[in-house]
Amino acid sequence: MTEPLTYLAVDGGNSKTDVVVGDSAGRVLGFMRGPGSSPHLLGVPGSIALLDSLVRQVLGSAGLPAGTVLDRAEVYIAGADLPVEVDILTKAVGDAGWAHEHRVDNDLFALLRAGTSSPDAVAVVCGAGINCVGRTADGRTARFPSLGNISGDWGGGHHLASLALWHAARGEDGRGPTTALTTAVAAHFGRATIEGVSAGLHLGELDKERINDLSPVLFAVAAAGDPVAREVVAKQAREVVALATVAARRLGLLDQAYAVVLGGGVLAARHPLLHDAVVSGIQAAAPQATIGIVADPPVAGAALLALDSFGVRAHPVESRVREAVRTAATG
């Protein structure tokens, strides 16, 4: 009887990294979670060193000898945005020797596969940042550089949080319209005024990392009806729709049935003002599109891409892998 093929699946994000070892029979043999592994944060050597440590740990948890070379590695990393970055990381993963064959790409492709098995699909992530990719059955892809302001990006949780503070400050001193964000943001930092917040952040009395926690404050103020906050949310919705629509247009999908996968903390929260505007905007541009929020961890998508490469597409196997990864990631 032929032994099952083995694989390594990696979802390396900015804040966390998930690693799975499994086989073509649909078994998940090991799971490990570690800190963020984006080469934008650690550099390529640092990223590979962290991943190598996690791979050694997950092999041990799977009961495999140290140094086991698996049949396939599917490695998806935040920061693999430009072709040259993908090439550099592909070589580095090959040199690490984790598997006989490997593929490296942006982590959005793992999220896309986690969200749908449809060969024609587009994924938009809006978490700390924002990005979009698309694919078709014939192998074509659409992607964006996703390098921040220098590549035209707008939005994501960190950007929305900074805008909440920006509008709060201008609403308080009169340079902008009056907004309930002023009171809400000041309360978030425990200060009476935004001027006090700004001074506290500048002098180091307040932790600047807490700015990134303002995204939920923005959505709460918007839900309560504040016009300034609502316009920021509306612009975020337009940006998500633009990404999804442009990617689908590049791939010739707008007039066809295809899947749109939405992921990341901002979109997964399903804030009604944002979610409803995104869904209606995409449907207006692509009436046959099916829109869904990804439910499984992106590393499940990396695992399923490994099974796809083995030619394993049986629904019971895919369901088994999804359930096993979901349980491991939340257990």
C-alpha positions in Angstrom: 0.0 0.0 0.0 1.4 3.4 -0.9 2.3 5.6 2.0 0.5 9.0 2.2 2.3 12.0 1.0 3.3 14.5 3.7 3.2 18.3 3.6 4.1 21.4 5.5 1.7 24.4 5.5 2.7 27.8 6.7 0.7 31.0 7.2 3.2 33.6 8.2 1.5 36.9 9.2 2.6 40.1 10.7 1.4 39.2 14.2 1.4 35.4 14.3 2.5 32.4 12.3 0.6 29.1 12.0 2.4 25.9 10.9 0.7 22.6 10.1 2.1 19.2 9.2 -0.3 16.8 7.5 -0.7 14.1 4.9 -2.6 13.3 1.8 -5.0 11.0 3.7 -6.5 14.2 5.3 -4.8 13.8 8.7 -3.4 16.9 10.5 -0.4 15.5 12.3 0.9 18.6 14.0 0.1 22.3 14.6 2.2 25.1 16.0 1.6 28.8 16.5 4.4 31.3 16.9 5.0 35.1 16.5 4.8 37.0 13.3 7.3 36.0 10.6 7.0 38.7 7.9 10.3 39.5 6.3 9.3 43.1 6.3 9.6 43.0 10.1 12.4 40.4 10.6 14.3 40.4 7.3 14.5 37.3 5.2 17.2 35.5 7.4 15.2 36.3 10.6 11.9 35.1 9.0 13.5 31.8 7.8 15.1 31.3 11.2 11.8 31.7 13.0 10.0 29.5 10.6 12.8 26.8 10.9 12.3 26.8 14.7 8.5 26.4 14.3 9.0 23.6 11.7 11.3 21.7 14.1 8.7 22.1 16.8 5.8 21.0 14.7 7.7 17.9 13.4 8.3 16.9 17.0 4.6 17.4 17.9 3.7 15.2 14.8 6.0 12.5 16.1 8.4 12.8 13.2 12.2 12.6 13.6 14.1 15.9 13.6 15.3 16.7 10.1 12.5 14.9 8.4 12.1 16.1 4.8 8.5 16.3 3.8 7.1 15.8 0.3 5.7 19.3 -0.1 5.8 22.7 1.6 3.2 25.4 0.9 4.5 28.6 2.5 2.5 31.8 2.5 4.0 34.9 4.1 2.9 38.5 4.7 5.4 40.7 2.9 5.8 38.5 -0.1 4.3 41.2 -2.2 6.6 41.9 -5.2 7.9 39.2 -7.6 11.4 39.8 -6.5 10.4 39.2 -2.8 8.6 36.0 -3.7 11.7 34.8 -5.6 14.1 35.6 -2.7 11.8 33.8 -0.2 11.3 30.8 -2.6 15.1 30.3 -2.7 15.4 30.8 1.0 12.7 28.2 1.7 14.3 25.8 -0.7 17.7 26.2 1.0 16.0 25.5 4.4 15.4 22.0 3.1 12.0 21.4 4.7 10.5 19.6 1.8 11.4 18.0 -1.6 9.0 20.5 -3.4 7.8 23.9 -2.3 5.8 26.9 -3.2 6.0 30.4 -1.6 3.7 33.3 -2.1 1.7 36.0 -0.4 -0.4 35.0 2.6 -3.5 36.2 0.9 -3.5 33.2 -1.4 -3.8 30.9 1.7 -6.7 33.0 2.9 -8.3 32.8 -0.5 -8.1 29.0 -0.6 -9.4 28.8 3.0 -12.4 30.8 1.9 -13.3 29.0 -1.3 -12.5 26.0 -3.5 -13.8 27.9 -6.5 -11.0 28.2 -9.2 -12.3 31.7 -10.1 -12.1 33.9 -7.0 -10.9 37.2 -5.5 -9.9 37.8 -1.9 -9.7 41.1 0.0 -8.2 41.2 3.5 -8.7 44.2 5.7 -7.0 43.6 9.0 -4.2 45.7 10.3 -3.6 46.6 6.7 -5.4 46.0 3.4 -4.6 43.9 0.3 -6.3 41.9 -2.5 -5.5 39.0 -4.8 -7.4 37.1 -7.5 -7.0 33.9 -9.4 -8.7 32.1 -12.3 -9.1 28.5 -13.3 -6.5 28.9 -16.1 -3.8 30.0 -13.6 -3.9 33.8 -14.1 -3.6 36.0 -11.0 -4.3 39.6 -10.1 -2.4 41.3 -7.3 -1.4 44.7 -5.9 2.0 45.8 -4.5 0.5 46.6 -1.1 3.3 48.8 0.1 1.3 51.4 1.9 0.9 55.0 0.8 3.7 54.7 -1.8 1.6 52.1 -3.7 -1.8 53.9 -3.3 -3.2 51.8 -0.4 -5.9 53.2 1.9 -7.4 51.6 4.9 -6.9 48.7 7.3 -7.3 48.7 11.0 -4.2 50.7 11.8 -5.0 53.4 9.3 -8.6 53.7 10.5 -7.3 54.0 14.1 -5.0 56.8 13.2 -7.8 58.6 11.3 -10.0 58.3 14.4 -7.4 60.2 16.4 -6.7 62.7 13.5 -10.4 63.6 13.1 -10.8 63.8 16.9 -8.0 66.3 17.2 -9.3 68.5 14.3 -12.9 68.3 15.7 -11.6 69.6 19.0 -9.5 72.5 17.8 -11.9 73.7 15.0 -9.8 72.8 11.9 -12.4 70.1 11.2 -16.1 69.4 11.8 -17.3 68.7 15.3 -17.3 64.9 15.9 -18.2 62.5 18.7 -14.8 60.9 18.0 -13.3 63.7 20.1 -14.9 62.6 23.4 -14.7 58.9 22.6 -11.0 58.9 21.7 -10.1 61.1 24.7 -12.0 58.6 26.9 -10.1 55.7 25.3 -6.8 57.2 26.6 -8.2 58.4 29.9 -7.6 62.1 29.1 -10.0 65.0 29.3 -9.1 66.4 25.9 -7.4 65.3 22.7 -4.8 68.0 23.2 -4.0 66.1 26.4 -3.9 62.8 24.4 -1.6 64.3 21.8 0.8 65.7 24.5 0.8 62.4 26.3 1.7 60.5 23.2 4.4 62.9 22.3 6.0 63.0 25.7 5.8 59.2 26.1 3.2 59.3 28.9 0.8 57.3 26.8 1.7 54.1 24.9 1.5 54.8 21.2 0.6 51.2 20.5 -2.8 52.1 22.0 -3.6 54.2 18.9 -4.0 50.9 17.0 -6.9 50.0 19.4 -9.0 52.9 18.1 -10.6 51.1 15.1 -13.4 49.6 17.3 -14.0 53.1 18.7 -14.4 54.5 15.2 -16.9 51.9 14.3 -18.9 52.4 17.5 -19.1 56.2 17.0 -20.1 55.6 13.4 -22.8 53.2 14.4 -24.2 55.8 16.7 -24.6 58.2 13.8 -21.6 60.5 13.8 -21.2 61.9 10.3 -17.4 62.2 10.4 -16.9 58.6 11.6 -19.6 57.3 9.1 -17.7 58.9 6.2 -14.5 57.2 7.2 -16.3 53.9 7.3 -17.9 54.6 3.9 -14.5 55.4 2.4 -13.2 52.1 3.7 -16.1 50.3 2.1 -15.5 52.0 -1.2 -11.8 51.0 -1.0 -12.6 47.3 -0.4 -15.1 47.4 -3.3 -12.5 49.1 -5.6 -9.9 46.4 -4.8 -12.3 43.5 -5.4 -13.7 45.1 -8.6 -10.4 46.0 -10.1 -9.0 42.5 -9.5 -12.0 40.9 -11.0 -11.9 43.2 -14.0 -8.3 42.4 -14.7 -9.2 38.7 -14.7 -12.3 39.2 -16.8 -14.6 37.9 -14.1 -17.1 40.7 -13.6 -19.7 39.2 -15.9 -19.2 35.7 -14.6 -20.0 33.6 -11.5 -17.0 33.8 -9.2 -16.3 33.9 -5.4 -15.3 36.9 -3.4 -13.6 36.1 -0.1 -13.5 38.7 2.7 -11.0 38.3 5.5 -9.1 40.1 8.2 -10.3 41.4 11.6 -12.0 44.6 10.3 -14.1 42.7 7.7 -14.6 39.6 9.8 -16.2 41.8 12.5 -19.1 42.4 10.2 -19.8 45.9 11.3 -23.1 46.6 9.5 -22.2 49.9 8.1 -19.1 48.5 6.5 -20.3 45.0 5.6 -23.5 46.1 4.0 -21.8 48.7 1.9 -19.1 46.3 0.8 -21.6 43.6 -0.2 -23.9 46.0 -2.1 -21.0 47.6 -3.8 -19.5 44.4 -5.1 -22.9 43.1 -6.1 -23.6 46.2 -8.1 -20.4 45.7 -10.1 -20.6 41.9 -10.3 -24.1 40.6 -9.9 -23.1 36.9 -10.2 -20.4 37.1 -7.5 -20.9 35.0 -4.4 -19.6 36.9 -1.3 -18.5 35.3 1.9 -16.4 35.9 5.1 -13.6 33.4 5.5 -14.4 31.2 8.5 -11.3 29.0 8.7 -7.7 30.0 9.7 -5.7 30.9 6.6 -3.2 28.1 7.3 -6.1 25.7 6.5 -5.9 27.2 3.0 -2.2 26.5 2.8 -2.9 22.9 3.8 -5.6 22.6 1.2 -3.3 24.0 -1.5 -0.8 21.2 -0.6 -3.6 18.6 -1.0 -4.5 20.3 -4.4 -0.9 19.8 -5.5 -1.2 16.1 -4.6 -4.4 15.8 -6.7 -6.5 15.2 -3.6 -9.8 17.0 -4.0 -12.3 14.7 -2.3 -14.8 16.7 -0.3 -14.6 14.5 2.8 -10.8 14.9 3.0 -11.1 18.7 2.6 -13.7 18.9 5.3 -11.6 16.7 7.6 -8.6 19.0 7.2 -10.7 22.2 7.7 -12.1 20.8 10.9 -8.8 19.6 12.3 -7.0 22.9 11.6 -9.9 24.9 13.1 -9.8 22.7 16.2 -6.0 23.0 16.6 -6.0 26.7 16.0 -8.7 27.4 18.6 -7.9 24.7 21.1 
